[in-house]
Amino acid sequence: MTLAELRNMKCTPLKGPAHALPSPRLRELVAQLPGWELGPVDADLRKDFKFSDFASALCFVNALGWMAERENHHPDLELGWGRCRVRFSTHDVGGISMNDFICAAKTEALFTG
């Protein structure tokens, strides 16, 4: 699955551990997302974004918030001067789901324009 294919998908409600992706699939999909990595013990999908100032980072966070609301899939965010750490996981499945990769691809598109 390519970055463009992920970006064009829509999130769907998921519940239960059957929707958590297995480790080989996680590694296959994370390879499609430039700069993204899996957190410790595959707990989340994450990336640190760098900006020239606080205002640019805040604009990115606001745009990401709108995207997350449209997809009904929300990241954990850490905002600071010139930086934002984005972490996706699907709490309702107890791991990383396809929704996390879809939103990471959409986040990447927001960042790269």
One Martini backbone bead per residue (centre of mass of N, CA, C, O) as a GRO file, in nm:
protein
  113
    1MET     BB    1   0.096   0.036   0.023
    2THR     BB    2   0.063   0.365  -0.032
    3LEU     BB    3   0.056   0.686   0.056
    4ALA     BB    4  -0.179   0.767  -0.132
    5GLU     BB    5  -0.372   0.543  -0.046
    6LEU     BB    6  -0.390   0.619   0.249
    7ARG     BB    7  -0.484   0.920   0.209
    8ASN     BB    8  -0.766   0.814   0.056
    9MET     BB    9  -0.865   0.710   0.306
   10LYS     BB   10  -1.095   0.602   0.564
   11CYS     BB   11  -1.209   0.600   0.864
   12THR     BB   12  -1.307   0.343   1.098
   13PRO     BB   13  -1.468   0.191   1.330
   14LEU     BB   14  -1.287   0.036   1.610
   15LYS     BB   15  -1.304  -0.283   1.793
   16GLY     BB   16  -1.070  -0.458   1.921
   17PRO     BB   17  -0.786  -0.669   1.887
   18ALA     BB   18  -0.837  -0.762   1.584
   19HIS     BB   19  -0.741  -0.457   1.472
   20ALA     BB   20  -0.463  -0.511   1.535
   21LEU     BB   21  -0.162  -0.497   1.402
   22PRO     BB   22   0.083  -0.675   1.299
   23SER     BB   23   0.417  -0.643   1.292
   24PRO     BB   24   0.470  -0.689   0.984
   25ARG     BB   25   0.261  -0.474   0.892
   26LEU     BB   26   0.381  -0.231   1.034
   27ARG     BB   27   0.653  -0.234   0.877
   28GLU     BB   28   0.535  -0.203   0.596
   29LEU     BB   29   0.381   0.072   0.646
   30VAL     BB   30   0.607   0.257   0.772
   31ALA     BB   31   0.776   0.263   0.501
   32GLN     BB   32   0.561   0.481   0.367
   33LEU     BB   33   0.656   0.683   0.609
   34PRO     BB   34   0.830   0.956   0.635
   35GLY     BB   35   0.984   0.948   0.960
   36TRP     BB   36   0.835   0.725   1.075
   37GLU     BB   37   0.757   0.546   1.388
   38LEU     BB   38   0.781   0.308   1.625
   39GLY     BB   39   0.717   0.251   1.926
   40PRO     BB   40   0.740   0.102   2.195
   41VAL     BB   41   0.611  -0.201   2.148
   42ASP     BB   42   0.409  -0.092   1.932
   43ALA     BB   43   0.221   0.151   2.066
   44ASP     BB   44   0.303   0.356   1.826
   45LEU     BB   45   0.278   0.630   1.597
   46ARG     BB   46   0.563   0.847   1.502
   47LYS     BB   47   0.644   1.214   1.490
   48ASP     BB   48   0.875   1.477   1.431
   49PHE     BB   49   0.814   1.820   1.391
   50LYS     BB   50   0.955   2.103   1.217
   51PHE     BB   51   0.994   2.459   1.288
   52SER     BB   52   1.058   2.811   1.285
   53ASP     BB   53   0.807   2.836   1.489
   54PHE     BB   54   0.532   2.852   1.684
   55ALA     BB   55   0.311   2.938   1.480
   56SER     BB   56   0.358   2.706   1.277
   57ALA     BB   57   0.299   2.476   1.472
   58LEU     BB   58   0.011   2.569   1.543
   59CYS     BB   59  -0.109   2.553   1.260
   60PHE     BB   60  -0.063   2.252   1.228
   61VAL     BB   61  -0.235   2.162   1.469
   62ASN     BB   62  -0.499   2.281   1.366
   63ALA     BB   63  -0.514   2.119   1.103
   64LEU     BB   64  -0.497   1.842   1.239
   65GLY     BB   65  -0.757   1.873   1.405
   66TRP     BB   66  -0.951   1.881   1.164
   67MET     BB   67  -0.879   1.608   1.048
   68ALA     BB   68  -0.943   1.438   1.300
   69GLU     BB   69  -1.243   1.510   1.308
   70ARG     BB   70  -1.321   1.396   1.028
   71GLU     BB   71  -1.203   1.097   1.116
   72ASN     BB   72  -1.236   1.024   1.418
   73HIS     BB   73  -0.904   1.054   1.480
   74HIS     BB   74  -0.682   1.098   1.757
   75PRO     BB   75  -0.406   1.247   1.864
   76ASP     BB   76  -0.108   1.285   2.019
   77LEU     BB   77   0.020   1.600   2.145
   78GLU     BB   78   0.336   1.793   2.119
   79LEU     BB   79   0.392   2.131   2.194
   80GLY     BB   80   0.641   2.362   2.069
   81TRP     BB   81   0.903   2.535   1.986
   82GLY     BB   82   0.924   2.428   1.658
   83ARG     BB   83   0.728   2.178   1.754
   84CYS     BB   84   0.586   1.835   1.686
   85ARG     BB   85   0.437   1.563   1.838
   86VAL     BB   86   0.311   1.264   1.684
   87ARG     BB   87   0.054   1.028   1.806
   88PHE     BB   88  -0.063   0.707   1.712
   89SER     BB   89  -0.357   0.529   1.833
   90THR     BB   90  -0.586   0.254   1.926
   91HIS     BB   91  -0.753   0.215   2.208
   92ASP     BB   92  -0.993   0.013   2.114
   93VAL     BB   93  -0.746  -0.212   2.032
   94GLY     BB   94  -0.457  -0.191   2.176
   95GLY     BB   95  -0.318  -0.028   1.923
   96ILE     BB   96  -0.245  -0.056   1.586
   97SER     BB   97  -0.411   0.074   1.308
   98MET     BB   98  -0.516   0.174   1.006
   99ASN     BB   99  -0.602   0.459   1.106
  100ASP     BB  100  -0.314   0.553   1.178
  101PHE     BB  101  -0.205   0.548   0.884
  102ILE     BB  102  -0.406   0.736   0.756
  103CYS     BB  103  -0.343   0.985   0.943
  104ALA     BB  104  -0.042   1.000   0.884
  105ALA     BB  105  -0.072   1.058   0.581
  106LYS     BB  106  -0.238   1.320   0.623
  107THR     BB  107  -0.021   1.465   0.791
  108GLU     BB  108   0.196   1.466   0.575
  109ALA     BB  109   0.032   1.641   0.375
  110LEU     BB  110   0.017   1.890   0.555
  111PHE     BB  111   0.327   1.937   0.576
  112THR     BB  112   0.399   1.928   0.251
  113GLY     BB  113   0.135   2.029   0.076
   0.00000   0.00000   0.00000
